[in-house]
Amino acid sequence: MEPYKQDEMNISRWEMINSKMDLVSPYSSEFVERLGYGDEIGTLGQNWAKQFEYLLYTGTAMHCVHGLYRMDSCTTMGRSESGCFSVGLDHARVWVSDNGMNAFVLAHTYAKSHITNKTISYADAHGLTVHSYAFDGWYPNTTPIRLSIPSNWPMWPIQRDAVVLLASQPIQWPTKEQRVSSND
């Protein structure tokens, strides 16, 4: 079996007027840079994304729930006292599952060991569920908070676009054997 080569991975890209969407594989050479947290923390995020086969969404509104709606921008940009950046979702990014059917905002907040009422209200206002899972805690000294699209809801815009994008520009994931051989 051939060893897995990182440059065989691709980035699925969608571009329309005022709307850009990239789904970046954690095996992409651009992943750590696109995540934007520097090499050490970026590598932690990359390892987490590899383990759970998540794609990093980059594009418009990639740091808040408005990315899930595929809006051209966050509707609260520039309003520091209200909206997405006032709820304490530090280090928030939008993530998409390898098949495009699941998407969520994962934040790593400095509020220790709990989800604030402000965050719960924010999630409720956008129709999202909110949980804190230990396995999402790859960013050091923070509490992971996941805001997810409920599984019983119809397809959201990011899911629609991700499914179409991945069908037309599939991401190649290494096989289990390739992953094991690359760790030798």
C-alpha positions as CSV (number, residue, x, y, z in Angstrom):
1,M,0.0,0.0,0.0
2,E,1.3,3.4,-0.9
3,P,2.0,5.8,2.0
4,Y,-0.6,8.6,2.3
5,K,0.6,11.9,0.8
6,Q,-0.6,15.1,2.3
7,D,-0.6,17.0,-1.1
8,E,-3.1,14.5,-2.5
9,M,-5.8,16.0,-0.2
10,N,-7.7,18.9,-1.5
11,I,-9.8,21.8,-0.4
12,S,-13.3,21.9,-1.7
13,R,-14.1,25.4,-2.9
14,W,-17.4,27.3,-3.7
15,E,-17.4,30.8,-5.0
16,M,-20.2,33.0,-6.0
17,I,-20.7,36.8,-5.9
18,N,-20.1,37.9,-2.2
19,S,-20.1,34.3,-1.0
20,K,-17.0,32.1,-0.6
21,M,-16.9,28.7,1.1
22,D,-13.9,26.4,1.5
23,L,-14.0,23.1,3.4
24,V,-10.4,22.5,4.4
25,S,-9.3,18.9,5.3
26,P,-7.1,18.6,8.3
27,Y,-4.7,16.8,6.0
28,S,-4.3,19.9,3.9
29,S,-0.9,21.7,4.1
30,E,-2.9,24.9,4.6
31,F,-5.0,23.7,7.5
32,V,-3.0,25.1,10.5
33,E,-2.6,28.4,8.7
34,R,-6.3,28.6,7.9
35,L,-7.3,27.7,11.5
36,G,-5.3,30.8,12.5
37,Y,-4.1,30.0,16.0
38,G,-0.4,29.5,15.3
39,D,1.6,26.3,15.0
40,E,1.3,24.7,18.4
41,I,-2.5,25.3,19.0
42,G,-3.2,24.8,15.3
43,T,-1.6,21.4,15.4
44,L,-3.8,20.5,18.4
45,G,-6.9,21.5,16.3
46,Q,-5.6,19.7,13.3
47,N,-5.2,16.4,15.3
48,W,-8.7,16.7,16.7
49,A,-10.1,17.3,13.2
50,K,-8.2,14.3,11.9
51,Q,-9.5,12.1,14.7
52,F,-13.1,13.0,14.2
53,E,-12.9,13.7,10.5
54,Y,-14.1,17.3,10.6
55,L,-13.6,19.9,7.9
56,L,-12.8,23.5,8.7
57,Y,-15.2,25.9,7.1
58,T,-13.6,29.1,5.9
59,G,-15.6,31.8,4.2
60,T,-18.1,34.4,5.2
61,A,-19.2,34.5,8.8
62,M,-16.8,31.7,9.7
63,H,-16.6,32.6,13.4
64,C,-20.3,32.6,14.4
65,V,-23.7,31.0,13.8
66,H,-24.3,33.2,10.7
67,G,-21.8,30.9,8.9
68,L,-24.3,28.0,9.5
69,Y,-26.9,30.1,7.7
70,R,-24.3,30.9,4.9
71,M,-25.0,34.6,5.3
72,D,-22.7,37.0,3.5
73,S,-21.5,38.3,6.8
74,C,-22.2,38.3,10.5
75,T,-25.3,40.5,11.0
76,T,-23.8,41.9,14.2
77,M,-20.4,43.0,12.9
78,G,-19.4,46.3,14.4
79,R,-21.8,46.1,17.3
80,S,-19.6,45.3,20.3
81,E,-22.3,45.4,22.9
82,S,-24.6,42.9,21.3
83,G,-24.6,39.9,19.0
84,C,-22.2,37.2,18.2
85,F,-19.0,38.7,19.7
86,S,-20.6,39.7,23.0
87,V,-21.7,36.2,24.2
88,G,-18.2,35.1,25.1
89,L,-17.6,32.5,22.4
90,D,-13.8,32.8,22.3
91,H,-11.9,31.1,19.5
92,A,-15.2,30.2,17.7
93,R,-15.0,28.4,14.3
94,V,-17.5,26.6,12.1
95,W,-16.9,22.9,11.4
96,V,-18.5,20.5,9.0
97,S,-18.6,16.7,9.1
98,D,-16.8,14.7,6.4
99,N,-20.1,14.0,4.7
100,G,-21.5,17.6,5.0
101,M,-24.6,16.5,6.9
102,N,-23.5,17.9,10.3
103,A,-22.2,21.3,11.0
104,F,-21.6,23.3,14.2
105,V,-19.9,26.2,15.8
106,L,-17.2,25.1,18.2
107,A,-15.9,27.7,20.6
108,H,-13.3,27.5,23.4
109,T,-14.3,30.0,26.1
110,Y,-12.4,31.1,29.1
111,A,-15.5,30.7,31.3
112,K,-14.4,27.6,33.2
113,S,-16.5,24.5,33.5
114,H,-19.9,25.9,32.5
115,I,-22.0,27.3,29.7
116,T,-23.1,30.8,30.5
117,N,-26.8,31.8,30.3
118,K,-25.8,34.3,27.7
119,T,-24.5,31.5,25.5
120,I,-27.6,29.4,26.1
121,S,-29.8,32.3,25.1
122,Y,-27.7,32.9,22.0
123,A,-28.0,29.3,20.9
124,D,-31.8,29.3,21.6
125,A,-32.3,32.5,19.6
126,H,-30.7,30.7,16.6
127,G,-32.4,27.4,17.0
128,L,-29.2,25.5,18.0
129,T,-28.5,23.0,20.7
130,V,-25.6,23.7,23.1
131,H,-23.3,21.2,24.8
132,S,-19.8,21.0,26.2
133,Y,-18.0,17.8,25.4
134,A,-14.6,17.0,26.8
135,F,-13.4,15.5,23.5
136,D,-13.8,18.9,21.9
137,G,-11.4,20.5,24.3
138,W,-8.3,20.7,22.1
139,Y,-7.6,24.4,22.8
140,P,-5.6,24.6,26.1
141,N,-7.1,26.1,29.3
142,T,-10.6,26.7,27.9
143,T,-14.0,25.1,28.1
144,P,-15.3,23.7,24.7
145,I,-18.8,24.8,23.7
146,R,-20.5,23.3,20.7
147,L,-23.5,24.9,19.1
148,S,-25.1,22.4,16.8
149,I,-27.9,22.2,14.3
150,P,-30.5,19.9,15.8
151,S,-30.6,16.5,14.1
152,N,-34.4,16.5,13.6
153,W,-34.4,19.8,11.7
154,P,-34.5,20.1,7.9
155,M,-31.2,20.8,6.1
156,W,-29.6,24.2,6.9
157,P,-27.9,26.3,4.2
158,I,-24.4,25.2,5.2
159,Q,-25.4,21.5,5.0
160,R,-27.0,22.0,1.6
161,D,-23.9,23.8,0.2
162,A,-21.5,21.3,1.9
163,V,-23.2,18.2,0.5
164,V,-23.2,19.7,-3.0
165,L,-19.6,20.9,-2.7
166,L,-18.4,17.5,-1.4
167,A,-20.3,15.6,-4.1
168,S,-18.7,17.7,-6.8
169,Q,-15.2,18.1,-5.2
170,P,-14.8,15.2,-2.8
171,I,-12.2,15.3,0.0
172,Q,-10.0,12.3,0.1
173,W,-9.5,10.9,3.6
174,P,-6.7,8.5,4.2
175,T,-7.7,4.9,4.8
176,K,-7.1,3.4,8.3
177,E,-4.1,1.6,7.0
178,Q,-2.6,4.8,5.5
179,R,-3.1,6.6,8.8
180,V,-1.4,3.8,10.7
181,S,1.5,3.6,8.3
182,S,2.1,7.4,8.3
183,N,2.4,7.2,12.1
184,D,5.3,4.7,12.0
